[in-house]
């Protein structure tokens, strides 16, 4: 298997990143949402123009994990977008890896990079919103991250009742 490389995303990555982000989001959570809600959410959040705007925003950072030039993981971080006390804080908005890289250290490398970046920006806290039933969020236990509060956070389309 080829080596994984890491780098910040650029405008030229918007199309490929949008496709990867949509695929990983829908693979992880798509079964939870009515198709019309999922489609509207994906259209708003996971299309190349939206991703391109975020890449261009200096307050947002995307880091890509690549194998042979193809995206196999990414994380998005930036200003806090939750209703919490965000004094001296940043947020890890997304961290997804391809099934082929799970268990290989890609998620940990992306998380370590995100935490180092937050520290370099003077953040004392990094928030991460995780759905409590996301069985795939095992990286959190691996890194011994501490739950600081539970909050109702709207992070996607409406879920089925």
C-alpha positions as CSV (number, residue, x, y, z in Angstrom):
1,X,0.0,0.0,0.0
2,X,1.3,3.5,-0.9
3,X,2.4,6.0,1.7
4,X,0.0,8.7,2.9
5,X,0.9,12.3,2.5
6,X,-0.7,15.3,4.1
7,X,-1.1,18.9,3.0
8,X,-3.4,21.9,3.3
9,X,-6.2,22.0,0.7
10,X,-6.1,24.6,-2.1
11,X,-8.7,26.0,-4.5
12,X,-7.7,23.3,-7.0
13,X,-8.9,20.6,-4.5
14,X,-12.5,21.9,-4.2
15,X,-14.1,19.4,-6.7
16,X,-12.3,16.3,-5.4
17,X,-12.8,17.3,-1.7
18,X,-16.5,18.0,-2.3
19,X,-16.9,14.5,-3.8
20,X,-15.0,12.8,-1.0
21,X,-16.8,14.8,1.7
22,X,-20.2,14.0,0.3
23,X,-19.4,10.3,-0.1
24,X,-18.0,9.9,3.5
25,X,-20.8,11.9,5.0
26,X,-23.6,10.0,3.3
27,X,-21.8,6.7,3.9
28,X,-21.7,7.5,7.6
29,X,-25.0,9.3,8.2
30,X,-27.1,9.1,5.1
31,X,-29.3,6.2,6.4
32,X,-30.5,8.5,9.2
33,X,-32.2,11.1,7.0
34,X,-35.1,11.4,4.7
35,X,-33.7,11.5,1.1
36,X,-35.0,15.0,0.4
37,X,-33.4,16.4,3.6
38,X,-30.2,14.7,2.9
39,X,-30.1,16.0,-0.7
40,X,-30.8,19.6,0.5
41,X,-28.0,19.4,3.1
42,X,-25.5,17.9,0.7
43,X,-26.4,20.6,-1.9
44,X,-25.8,23.3,0.7
45,X,-22.6,21.9,2.4
46,X,-20.8,19.5,0.2
47,X,-20.7,21.0,-3.3
48,X,-17.5,22.4,-4.8
49,X,-18.6,26.1,-4.7
50,X,-19.3,25.9,-0.9
51,X,-16.1,23.9,-0.3
52,X,-14.1,26.4,-2.4
53,X,-15.4,29.3,-0.4
54,X,-14.4,27.6,2.8
55,X,-10.9,26.8,1.5
56,X,-10.5,30.5,0.5
57,X,-11.7,31.7,4.0
58,X,-8.6,32.5,6.1
59,X,-10.5,31.5,9.3
60,X,-11.0,27.9,7.9
61,X,-8.4,25.3,7.3
62,X,-8.7,22.0,5.5
63,X,-6.0,19.3,5.7
64,X,-6.0,16.5,3.2
65,X,-4.7,13.0,3.6
66,X,-3.6,11.7,0.2
67,X,-2.6,8.3,-1.3
68,X,-1.2,8.4,-4.8
69,X,-2.8,11.9,-5.2
70,X,-6.3,10.8,-4.2
71,X,-8.0,12.0,-1.1
72,X,-8.3,9.3,1.6
73,X,-9.1,11.6,4.5
74,X,-9.5,15.2,5.6
75,X,-10.3,17.4,8.4
76,X,-11.8,20.9,8.5
77,X,-11.2,23.3,11.4
78,X,-11.8,26.9,12.2
79,X,-13.8,29.3,14.2
80,X,-16.3,27.8,16.7
81,X,-19.8,27.4,15.1
82,X,-21.6,26.1,18.2
83,X,-23.6,27.7,21.0
84,X,-20.8,27.3,23.6
85,X,-18.4,29.6,25.5
86,X,-15.8,29.8,22.8
87,X,-13.3,32.0,24.6
88,X,-9.8,31.2,23.2
89,X,-11.3,28.2,21.3
90,X,-11.4,26.8,17.8
91,X,-13.5,23.9,16.4
92,X,-12.7,20.8,14.6
93,X,-15.7,20.8,12.3
94,X,-15.1,17.5,10.4
95,X,-12.8,14.6,10.3
96,X,-13.4,11.8,7.9
97,X,-11.3,9.0,6.5
98,X,-11.9,6.4,3.7
99,X,-12.7,2.9,4.8
100,X,-9.4,1.7,3.4
101,X,-7.4,3.9,5.9
102,X,-9.4,3.1,9.0
103,X,-7.0,1.8,11.7
104,X,-3.9,2.9,9.9
105,X,-3.3,6.1,11.9
106,X,-4.6,8.6,9.3
107,X,-7.4,9.9,11.6
108,X,-4.9,10.2,14.5
109,X,-2.5,12.1,12.3
110,X,-5.2,14.5,11.1
111,X,-6.4,15.0,14.7
112,X,-2.8,15.6,16.0
113,X,-2.3,18.2,13.2
114,X,-5.6,19.9,14.1
115,X,-4.7,20.2,17.8
116,X,-1.2,21.5,16.9
117,X,-2.8,24.1,14.6
118,X,-5.2,25.2,17.3
119,X,-2.4,25.6,19.8
120,X,-0.4,27.6,17.2
121,X,-3.4,30.0,16.9
122,X,-3.5,30.5,20.7
123,X,-6.5,28.3,21.3
124,X,-6.8,26.8,24.8
125,X,-9.7,24.6,23.8
126,X,-10.7,22.8,20.7
127,X,-14.4,21.9,20.4
128,X,-15.5,18.9,18.4
129,X,-19.2,18.1,17.9
130,X,-19.8,14.4,17.7
131,X,-23.1,12.6,17.4
132,X,-23.3,10.4,20.5
133,X,-24.3,7.3,18.6
134,X,-21.5,7.6,16.0
135,X,-19.9,4.2,16.5
136,X,-17.1,5.2,14.1
137,X,-15.8,8.0,16.3
138,X,-13.5,5.7,18.1
139,X,-10.6,8.1,17.6
140,X,-12.0,10.1,20.5
141,X,-11.4,7.3,22.9
142,X,-8.1,6.5,21.4
143,X,-6.9,10.1,22.0
144,X,-8.5,10.2,25.5
145,X,-10.5,13.4,24.6
146,X,-12.7,14.6,27.4
147,X,-16.4,15.3,26.9
148,X,-16.9,18.8,28.3
149,X,-20.6,19.2,27.8
150,X,-23.6,17.9,26.0
151,X,-25.5,20.2,23.8
152,X,-28.2,20.1,21.2
153,X,-26.3,21.0,18.1
154,X,-27.8,21.1,14.6
155,X,-25.1,19.6,12.4
156,X,-27.0,18.2,9.5
157,X,-30.3,17.6,7.9
158,X,-33.3,16.6,10.1
159,X,-33.1,13.1,11.3
160,X,-35.9,10.6,11.1
161,X,-37.9,10.4,14.3
